[in-house]
Amino acid sequence: MPDNTGSGIIQEYDIVVIGSGPAGATTALFAAKNGLKVLLADKKQELGAPIQCSGAVSHNALENADVFPSPEFIQEAIYGFAIYNATGEKKVIDYRKIKPDEYGSAEGCKPLGYVVDRRRFDRYLATQAERAGVTIWLKTEASGYRVLENGSCEVDLIKFNEPITVKAKVVVGADGVQSQVGKWAGIKTHIKLSELASCLQFVVDGVETSGLLEIVTGHEWAPGGYAWVFPKGHGYAEIGLGITKTMCTNNAQQYLDHFLKDSFFKDRFKNCKILEIQGGGVPLAAPLKTQYADNLILVGDAARHVNSITGGGIHTALSGGKIAGEFLSALILNGDAPTADNLKGYHDNWLKAMGNNMWKLYRVKRKIFDTADVLQRDEQLYATMSNYFSPDSEYKKI
Ligand SMILES: Cc1cc2nc3c(=O)[nH]c(=O)nc-3n(C[C@H](O)[C@H](O)[C@H](O)COP(=O)(O)OP(=O)(O)OC[C@H]3O[C@@H](n4cnc5c(N)ncnc54)[C@H](O)[C@@H]3O)c2cc1C
């Protein structure tokens, strides 16, 4: 059970992780597995709620972070993609057909990915961390940190409305798209409005799906982003979109209504019943140029570890969390000081493992959305998305 007893006494940990989304829970898990004393704090009282995510994640992403694809959080298995252009022309990339020996529901085959329930997924990840020895404090909001002269730091928390200060060697900001932790250390975390996608989705009944993530490109439906139809399990589906406000004349809700009522899917959608409405922001921005400071690193959305073409951030949060947890345990157990100079090693490891590719993707995204001609831009996005999800994509691991 999470330890929620407030004491007011200063407690000491090797690391304090702020935010128990996929990035924070994974950082905490790998740090604890490798011998660190870890506190994981989240301001929420129910992890993953309210849901602000469609939950699509690849099998590889889970496997690479040692996450067992459990029925506890999987809502539906995914086998491929259907990418549409603005008029409904489509490219289907169904791995059940492309690699039938590897992907499918038959014995010995695996799904390409899953749609997960983020409430259960986040709770599952936190449970794995707790079982590895991490202390979890829910309803605990971090409000600041101070570097101490002895080389450690203090983190200010409000736990169940009571202030409490905790000592640590390193504080990890895994506090999501609206991250404040980086700001505490003076890291430039500002996101331009032109690089922040506004996302809205309906969970619906009455829309058939077939094990594919369907992605609809085109300025008409989702300026600066794309629309989607994802299978959600038990016959439900997610219909949503992400738009970039600086490229729009309407808001996300108006675009979603337009997509439901006027797109080439209007007959397919006509009997759908809306069961839930979910939304949130996604940084379609470059990774932060500096993701570390004295006694502090950033991971996940907080560091802009988001695929700027797809908007996916679960995979990158898991991978970044693993890199962070392993790096911090090696550094601290080696007795090295958690100075900015030493913590730069985390950023370097991350760049090598995935960051350099994320920078490449960001440049591709910029090139597409900087194209003034709408038709050309639509064509480029459709081609890039189709290529991105194909079996020989150079970006397959992101
Ligand atoms: C509508 C929508 C659909 C999406 N769909 C997908 C998808 O299908 N696939 C995909 O890969 N990605 C998707 N994403 C993106 C994905 O949800 C994020 O990239 C991912 O959740 C990032 O994980 P994280 O751990 O960095 O941050 P988060 O999951 O945002 O977790 C941050 C945590 O920090 C906590 N926190 C914040 N501030 C504090 C504080 N001061 N003190 C304590 N706790 C704090 C929050 O409560 C939260 O629990 C979607 C996003 C949206 C908005």
The ligand as an SDF file (V2000), in Angstrom:
LIG
                    3D

 53 58  0  0  0  0  0  0  0  0999 V2000
   -5.7000   13.0140  -25.8120 C   0  0  0  0  0  0  0  0  0  0  0  0
   -4.3210   12.4050  -25.7600 C   0  0  0  0  0  0  0  0  0  0  0  0
   -4.1020   11.1940  -26.3750 C   0  0  0  0  0  0  0  0  0  0  0  0
   -2.8310   10.5950  -26.3180 C   0  0  0  0  0  0  0  0  0  0  0  0
   -2.6720    9.3820  -26.8980 N   0  0  0  0  0  0  0  0  0  0  0  0
   -1.4700    8.7620  -26.8480 C   0  0  0  0  0  0  0  0  0  0  0  0
   -1.3210    7.4600  -27.3980 C   0  0  0  0  0  0  0  0  0  0  0  0
   -2.2520    6.8440  -27.9060 O   0  0  0  0  0  0  0  0  0  0  0  0
   -0.0780    6.8830  -27.3380 N   0  0  0  0  0  0  0  0  0  0  0  0
    0.9860    7.5200  -26.7550 C   0  0  0  0  0  0  0  0  0  0  0  0
    2.0960    6.9480  -26.7510 O   0  0  0  0  0  0  0  0  0  0  0  0
    0.8450    8.7510  -26.2080 N   0  0  0  0  0  0  0  0  0  0  0  0
   -0.3520    9.3810  -26.2250 C   0  0  0  0  0  0  0  0  0  0  0  0
   -0.4960   10.6100  -25.6440 N   0  0  0  0  0  0  0  0  0  0  0  0
    0.6550   11.2170  -24.9660 C   0  0  0  0  0  0  0  0  0  0  0  0
    0.9040   10.5460  -23.6050 C   0  0  0  0  0  0  0  0  0  0  0  0
   -0.2760   10.5440  -22.8550 O   0  0  0  0  0  0  0  0  0  0  0  0
    2.0260   11.2540  -22.8260 C   0  0  0  0  0  0  0  0  0  0  0  0
    3.1150   11.4900  -23.6800 O   0  0  0  0  0  0  0  0  0  0  0  0
    2.4780   10.4260  -21.6320 C   0  0  0  0  0  0  0  0  0  0  0  0
    1.4590   10.2980  -20.6870 O   0  0  0  0  0  0  0  0  0  0  0  0
    3.7070   11.0820  -20.9700 C   0  0  0  0  0  0  0  0  0  0  0  0
    4.0230   10.4040  -19.7860 O   0  0  0  0  0  0  0  0  0  0  0  0
    4.7270   11.1740  -18.5820 P   0  0  0  0  0  0  0  0  0  0  0  0
    4.9610   10.1650  -17.5210 O   0  0  0  0  0  0  0  0  0  0  0  0
    5.8620   11.9750  -19.0770 O   0  0  0  0  0  0  0  0  0  0  0  0
    3.6600   12.2540  -18.0920 O   0  0  0  0  0  0  0  0  0  0  0  0
    2.1860   12.0730  -17.5150 P   0  0  0  0  0  0  0  0  0  0  0  0
    1.5930   10.7850  -17.9220 O   0  0  0  0  0  0  0  0  0  0  0  0
    1.4670   13.3180  -17.8690 O   0  0  0  0  0  0  0  0  0  0  0  0
    2.4000   12.0200  -15.9380 O   0  0  0  0  0  0  0  0  0  0  0  0
    2.7830   13.1650  -15.2180 C   0  0  0  0  0  0  0  0  0  0  0  0
    2.3730   12.9580  -13.7590 C   0  0  0  0  0  0  0  0  0  0  0  0
    2.9520   14.0210  -12.9870 O   0  0  0  0  0  0  0  0  0  0  0  0
    2.0250   14.3820  -11.9830 C   0  0  0  0  0  0  0  0  0  0  0  0
    2.3870   15.7390  -11.5360 N   0  0  0  0  0  0  0  0  0  0  0  0
    2.4230   16.8700  -12.2720 C   0  0  0  0  0  0  0  0  0  0  0  0
    2.8640   17.9070  -11.5240 N   0  0  0  0  0  0  0  0  0  0  0  0
    3.0960   17.4210  -10.2680 C   0  0  0  0  0  0  0  0  0  0  0  0
    3.5780   17.9930   -9.0430 C   0  0  0  0  0  0  0  0  0  0  0  0
    3.9160   19.2960   -8.9650 N   0  0  0  0  0  0  0  0  0  0  0  0
    3.6850   17.1950   -7.9710 N   0  0  0  0  0  0  0  0  0  0  0  0
    3.3580   15.8710   -8.0260 C   0  0  0  0  0  0  0  0  0  0  0  0
    2.9020   15.2750   -9.1670 N   0  0  0  0  0  0  0  0  0  0  0  0
    2.7950   16.0370  -10.2710 C   0  0  0  0  0  0  0  0  0  0  0  0
    0.6730   14.2930  -12.6810 C   0  0  0  0  0  0  0  0  0  0  0  0
   -0.3570   14.1390  -11.7250 O   0  0  0  0  0  0  0  0  0  0  0  0
    0.8620   13.0390  -13.5420 C   0  0  0  0  0  0  0  0  0  0  0  0
    0.4180   11.8730  -12.8790 O   0  0  0  0  0  0  0  0  0  0  0  0
   -1.7570   11.2450  -25.6630 C   0  0  0  0  0  0  0  0  0  0  0  0
   -1.9690   12.4740  -25.0450 C   0  0  0  0  0  0  0  0  0  0  0  0
   -3.2430   13.0460  -25.0860 C   0  0  0  0  0  0  0  0  0  0  0  0
   -3.4510   14.3800  -24.4060 C   0  0  0  0  0  0  0  0  0  0  0  0
  1  2  1  0
  2  3  1  0
  2 52  2  0
  3  4  2  0
  4  5  1  0
  4 50  1  0
  5  6  2  0
  6  7  1  0
  6 13  1  0
  7  8  2  0
  7  9  1  0
  9 10  1  0
 10 11  2  0
 10 12  1  0
 12 13  2  0
 13 14  1  0
 14 15  1  0
 14 50  1  0
 15 16  1  0
 16 17  1  0
 16 18  1  0
 18 19  1  0
 18 20  1  0
 20 21  1  0
 20 22  1  0
 22 23  1  0
 23 24  1  0
 24 25  2  0
 24 26  1  0
 24 27  1  0
 27 28  1  0
 28 29  2  0
 28 30  1  0
 28 31  1  0
 31 32  1  0
 32 33  1  0
 33 34  1  0
 33 48  1  0
 34 35  1  0
 35 36  1  0
 35 46  1  0
 36 37  1  0
 36 45  1  0
 37 38  2  0
 38 39  1  0
 39 40  1  0
 39 45  2  0
 40 41  1  0
 40 42  2  0
 42 43  1  0
 43 44  2  0
 44 45  1  0
 46 47  1  0
 46 48  1  0
 48 49  1  0
 50 51  2  0
 51 52  1  0
 52 53  1  0
M  END
$$$$
